[in-house]
């Protein structure tokens, strides 16, 4: 994992997002940013996570 962008509708959700991040990622944690937004794609969503990852290349055969 290279980078994670976190979008929250309320910064009060930040501690919950951090707890989820620790649950699903392991050190070294990916680089991240967090942004408060007025709304997300679906009504009722509190946060959204966008992840950018790279898959290691397999050795040439």
The first five atom37 places (N, CA, C, CB, O) and aatype in JSON, in Angstrom:
{
  "aatype": [20, 20, 20, 20, 20, 20, 20, 20, 20, 20, 20, 20, 20, 20, 20, 20, 20, 20, 20, 20, 20, 20, 20, 20, 20, 20, 20, 20, 20, 20, 20, 20, 20, 20, 20, 20, 20, 20, 20, 20, 20, 20, 20, 20, 20, 20, 20, 20, 20, 20, 20, 20, 20, 20, 20, 20, 20, 20, 20, 20, 20],
  "atom_mask": [
    [1, 1, 1, 1, 1],
    [1, 1, 1, 1, 1],
    [1, 1, 1, 1, 1],
    [1, 1, 1, 1, 1],
    [1, 1, 1, 1, 1],
    [1, 1, 1, 1, 1],
    [1, 1, 1, 1, 1],
    [1, 1, 1, 1, 1],
    [1, 1, 1, 1, 1],
    [1, 1, 1, 1, 1],
    [1, 1, 1, 1, 1],
    [1, 1, 1, 1, 1],
    [1, 1, 1, 1, 1],
    [1, 1, 1, 1, 1],
    [1, 1, 1, 1, 1],
    [1, 1, 1, 1, 1],
    [1, 1, 1, 1, 1],
    [1, 1, 1, 1, 1],
    [1, 1, 1, 1, 1],
    [1, 1, 1, 1, 1],
    [1, 1, 1, 1, 1],
    [1, 1, 1, 1, 1],
    [1, 1, 1, 1, 1],
    [1, 1, 1, 1, 1],
    [1, 1, 1, 1, 1],
    [1, 1, 1, 1, 1],
    [1, 1, 1, 1, 1],
    [1, 1, 1, 1, 1],
    [1, 1, 1, 1, 1],
    [1, 1, 1, 1, 1],
    [1, 1, 1, 1, 1],
    [1, 1, 1, 1, 1],
    [1, 1, 1, 1, 1],
    [1, 1, 1, 1, 1],
    [1, 1, 1, 1, 1],
    [1, 1, 1, 1, 1],
    [1, 1, 1, 1, 1],
    [1, 1, 1, 1, 1],
    [1, 1, 1, 1, 1],
    [1, 1, 1, 1, 1],
    [1, 1, 1, 1, 1],
    [1, 1, 1, 1, 1],
    [1, 1, 1, 1, 1],
    [1, 1, 1, 1, 1],
    [1, 1, 1, 1, 1],
    [1, 1, 1, 1, 1],
    [1, 1, 1, 1, 1],
    [1, 1, 1, 1, 1],
    [1, 1, 1, 1, 1],
    [1, 1, 1, 1, 1],
    [1, 1, 1, 1, 1],
    [1, 1, 1, 1, 1],
    [1, 1, 1, 1, 1],
    [1, 1, 1, 1, 1],
    [1, 1, 1, 1, 1],
    [1, 1, 1, 1, 1],
    [1, 1, 1, 1, 1],
    [1, 1, 1, 1, 1],
    [1, 1, 1, 1, 1],
    [1, 1, 1, 1, 1],
    [1, 1, 1, 1, 1]
  ],
  "atom_positions": [
    [[0.86, -1.17, 0.0], [0.0, 0.0, 0.0], [0.9, 1.22, 0.0], [-0.97, 0.0, 1.22], [1.85, 1.3, 0.77]],
    [[0.59, 2.17, -0.86], [1.41, 3.37, -0.97], [0.81, 4.58, -0.28], [1.66, 3.68, -2.4], [1.5, 5.32, 0.41]],
    [[-0.5, 4.79, -0.49], [-1.13, 5.98, 0.07], [-2.62, 5.76, 0.29], [-0.9, 7.19, -0.85], [-3.27, 5.05, -0.48]],
    [[-3.13, 6.36, 1.34], [-4.55, 6.29, 1.66], [-5.06, 7.71, 1.84], [-4.81, 5.43, 2.93], [-4.45, 8.51, 2.55]],
    [[-6.19, 8.03, 1.2], [-6.85, 9.31, 1.41], [-8.15, 9.04, 2.15], [-7.11, 10.06, 0.04], [-8.94, 8.18, 1.74]],
    [[-8.37, 9.76, 3.23], [-9.56, 9.58, 4.06], [-10.43, 10.82, 3.94], [-9.17, 9.31, 5.55], [-9.97, 11.94, 4.14]],
    [[-11.69, 10.62, 3.6], [-12.64, 11.71, 3.48], [-13.71, 11.5, 4.54], [-13.27, 11.78, 2.04], [-14.37, 10.46, 4.56]],
    [[-13.89, 12.48, 5.42], [-14.88, 12.37, 6.49], [-15.86, 13.54, 6.4], [-14.19, 12.34, 7.89], [-15.5, 14.63, 5.98]],
    [[-17.1, 13.29, 6.8], [-18.09, 14.36, 6.8], [-18.05, 15.15, 8.1], [-19.49, 13.79, 6.57], [-18.65, 16.22, 8.2]],
    [[-17.35, 14.61, 9.11], [-17.25, 15.28, 10.4], [-15.93, 14.84, 11.05], [-18.49, 14.95, 11.33], [-15.7, 13.65, 11.24]],
    [[-15.08, 15.79, 11.38], [-13.79, 15.45, 11.98], [-13.95, 14.74, 13.33], [-12.95, 16.7, 12.17], [-12.99, 14.16, 13.84]],
    [[-15.15, 14.77, 13.9], [-15.4, 14.02, 15.13], [-15.26, 12.52, 14.88], [-16.8, 14.34, 15.68], [-15.08, 11.75, 15.83]],
    [[-15.33, 12.08, 13.62], [-15.17, 10.66, 13.25], [-13.7, 10.25, 13.22], [-15.8, 10.4, 11.89], [-13.39, 9.07, 13.1]],
    [[-12.8, 11.22, 13.32], [-11.38, 10.93, 13.16], [-10.88, 9.8, 14.07], [-10.58, 12.17, 13.44], [-10.18, 8.92, 13.58]],
    [[-11.2, 9.77, 15.37], [-10.73, 8.66, 16.21], [-11.22, 7.29, 15.72], [-11.19, 8.88, 17.65], [-10.49, 6.3, 15.82]],
    [[-12.43, 7.23, 15.21], [-12.95, 5.96, 14.67], [-12.19, 5.54, 13.42], [-14.45, 6.07, 14.36], [-11.9, 4.36, 13.23]],
    [[-11.87, 6.5, 12.58], [-11.13, 6.22, 11.36], [-9.73, 5.72, 11.71], [-11.05, 7.48, 10.46], [-9.24, 4.77, 11.1]],
    [[-9.08, 6.34, 12.69], [-7.75, 5.91, 13.12], [-7.82, 4.48, 13.66], [-7.19, 6.87, 14.21], [-6.93, 3.67, 13.37]],
    [[-8.84, 4.16, 14.43], [-8.99, 2.8, 14.97], [-9.16, 1.79, 13.84], [-10.2, 2.74, 15.93], [-8.57, 0.71, 13.88]],
    [[-9.96, 2.12, 12.83], [-10.14, 1.22, 11.69], [-8.84, 1.07, 10.9], [-11.25, 1.74, 10.76], [-8.51, -0.02, 10.45]],
    [[-8.12, 2.17, 10.75], [-6.85, 2.13, 10.04], [-5.89, 1.16, 10.74], [-6.21, 3.54, 9.95], [-5.23, 0.36, 10.07]],
    [[-5.82, 1.22, 12.06], [-4.95, 0.31, 12.82], [-5.42, -1.13, 12.73], [-4.87, 0.74, 14.27], [-4.62, -2.06, 12.82]],
    [[-6.72, -1.31, 12.55], [-7.27, -2.67, 12.46], [-6.93, -3.32, 11.12], [-8.78, -2.64, 12.65], [-6.64, -4.51, 11.07]],
    [[-6.97, -2.54, 10.04], [-6.81, -3.12, 8.71], [-5.43, -2.95, 8.09], [-7.82, -2.53, 7.81], [-5.13, -3.61, 7.1]],
    [[-4.58, -2.08, 8.63], [-3.23, -1.89, 8.13], [-2.24, -2.19, 9.24], [-3.04, -0.45, 7.59], [-2.54, -2.06, 10.42]],
    [[-1.05, -2.57, 8.83], [0.02, -2.85, 9.79], [1.2, -1.92, 9.53], [0.46, -4.34, 9.71], [1.37, -1.45, 8.4]],
    [[2.0, -1.65, 10.56], [3.2, -0.84, 10.34], [4.13, -1.53, 9.35], [3.93, -0.59, 11.68], [4.2, -2.76, 9.35]],
    [[4.83, -0.82, 8.52], [4.75, 0.64, 8.42], [3.46, 1.05, 7.72], [5.98, 1.19, 7.67], [3.15, 0.56, 6.64]],
    [[2.73, 1.96, 8.34], [1.46, 2.4, 7.79], [1.7, 3.19, 6.5], [0.7, 3.26, 8.81], [2.72, 3.85, 6.35]],
    [[0.74, 3.1, 5.57], [0.89, 3.88, 4.33], [0.77, 5.37, 4.62], [-0.16, 3.45, 3.29], [0.18, 5.79, 5.62]],
    [[1.35, 6.17, 3.74], [1.16, 7.62, 3.83], [-0.34, 7.89, 3.75], [1.95, 8.39, 2.7], [-1.06, 7.15, 3.07]],
    [[-0.81, 8.93, 4.42], [-2.24, 9.22, 4.35], [-2.51, 10.71, 4.46], [-2.98, 8.48, 5.44], [-1.65, 11.5, 4.86]],
    [[-3.71, 11.06, 4.08], [-4.22, 12.42, 4.28], [-5.67, 12.29, 4.68], [-4.05, 13.31, 2.98], [-6.34, 11.32, 4.31]],
    [[-6.16, 13.27, 5.43], [-7.56, 13.26, 5.83], [-8.14, 14.63, 5.51], [-7.71, 12.93, 7.35], [-7.55, 15.67, 5.78]],
    [[-9.34, 14.59, 4.92], [-10.0, 15.81, 4.48], [-11.45, 15.76, 4.93], [-9.9, 15.98, 2.94], [-12.13, 14.75, 4.78]],
    [[-11.93, 16.87, 5.5], [-13.35, 16.95, 5.83], [-14.09, 17.48, 4.61], [-13.59, 17.88, 7.09], [-13.69, 18.47, 4.0]],
    [[-15.19, 16.79, 4.26], [-16.01, 17.16, 3.1], [-17.45, 17.38, 3.56], [-15.94, 16.07, 1.99], [-17.85, 16.88, 4.61]],
    [[-18.22, 18.13, 2.78], [-19.6, 18.4, 3.17], [-20.52, 17.21, 2.92], [-20.12, 19.6, 2.42], [-21.54, 17.06, 3.6]],
    [[-20.17, 16.35, 1.96], [-21.0, 15.17, 1.66], [-20.17, 14.16, 0.88], [-22.27, 15.58, 0.85], [-19.14, 14.5, 0.29]],
    [[-20.62, 12.92, 0.89], [-19.98, 11.86, 0.12], [-20.98, 11.34, -0.92], [-19.49, 10.7, 1.06], [-22.12, 11.81, -0.98]],
    [[-20.56, 10.38, -1.73], [-21.37, 9.92, -2.86], [-22.76, 9.4, -2.46], [-20.63, 8.84, -3.59], [-23.74, 9.63, -3.17]],
    [[-22.83, 8.7, -1.33], [-24.11, 8.13, -0.9], [-24.57, 8.81, 0.38], [-23.99, 6.6, -0.69], [-23.76, 9.02, 1.29]],
    [[-25.84, 9.16, 0.47], [-26.35, 9.77, 1.7], [-26.13, 8.84, 2.9], [-27.86, 10.1, 1.55], [-26.28, 7.62, 2.78]],
    [[-25.77, 9.41, 4.01], [-25.59, 8.62, 5.22], [-24.17, 8.12, 5.44], [-26.5, 7.46, 5.18], [-23.86, 7.67, 6.54]],
    [[-23.31, 8.2, 4.44], [-21.92, 7.79, 4.64], [-21.22, 8.79, 5.55], [-21.18, 7.66, 3.29], [-21.41, 10.0, 5.4]],
    [[-20.42, 8.29, 6.47], [-19.67, 9.16, 7.37], [-18.24, 9.38, 6.89], [-19.67, 8.57, 8.77], [-17.66, 10.44, 7.11]],
    [[-17.67, 8.35, 6.23], [-16.32, 8.5, 5.7], [-16.12, 7.58, 4.5], [-15.27, 8.21, 6.79], [-16.85, 6.61, 4.3]],
    [[-15.12, 7.92, 3.74], [-14.76, 7.15, 2.55], [-13.24, 7.04, 2.52], [-15.32, 7.82, 1.23], [-12.53, 7.97, 2.9]],
    [[-12.76, 5.89, 2.08], [-11.32, 5.67, 2.0], [-10.94, 5.38, 0.56], [-10.89, 4.5, 2.93], [-11.56, 4.55, -0.1]],
    [[-9.93, 6.08, 0.08], [-9.38, 5.84, -1.25], [-7.96, 5.34, -1.05], [-9.42, 7.13, -2.15], [-7.17, 5.98, -0.35]],
    [[-7.63, 4.2, -1.66], [-6.29, 3.63, -1.48], [-5.6, 3.48, -2.83], [-6.38, 2.26, -0.77], [-6.21, 3.11, -3.83]],
    [[-4.31, 3.77, -2.82], [-3.47, 3.57, -4.0], [-2.43, 2.53, -3.6], [-2.79, 4.92, -4.49], [-1.7, 2.7, -2.63]],
    [[-2.39, 1.46, -4.36], [-1.48, 0.35, -4.04], [-0.7, -0.05, -5.27], [-2.27, -0.85, -3.48], [-1.09, 0.23, -6.4]],
    [[0.4, -0.71, -5.03], [1.22, -1.26, -6.11], [1.5, -2.72, -5.79], [2.55, -0.45, -6.28], [1.76, -3.08, -4.64]],
    [[1.45, -3.52, -6.8], [1.74, -4.93, -6.63], [3.2, -5.18, -7.02], [0.76, -5.81, -7.49], [3.63, -4.74, -8.08]],
    [[3.96, -5.88, -6.17], [5.35, -6.15, -6.52], [5.42, -6.96, -7.82], [6.06, -6.9, -5.37], [4.6, -7.84, -8.07]],
    [[6.42, -6.65, -8.63], [6.63, -7.43, -9.86], [7.13, -8.82, -9.51], [7.62, -6.72, -10.79], [7.89, -9.01, -8.56]],
    [[6.7, -9.79, -10.32], [7.24, -11.13, -10.18], [8.55, -11.18, -10.95], [6.22, -12.22, -10.69], [8.72, -10.49, -11.95]],
    [[9.46, -11.99, -10.47], [10.75, -12.13, -11.15], [10.51, -12.64, -12.57], [11.69, -13.07, -10.36], [9.68, -13.52, -12.78]],
    [[11.25, -12.1, -13.52], [11.14, -12.58, -14.9], [11.55, -14.04, -14.97], [12.02, -11.73, -15.86], [12.5, -14.47, -14.31]],
    [[10.81, -14.79, -15.77], [11.1, -16.22, -15.88], [11.82, -16.52, -17.15], [9.82, -17.05, -15.81], [12.14, -17.68, -17.42]]
  ]
}
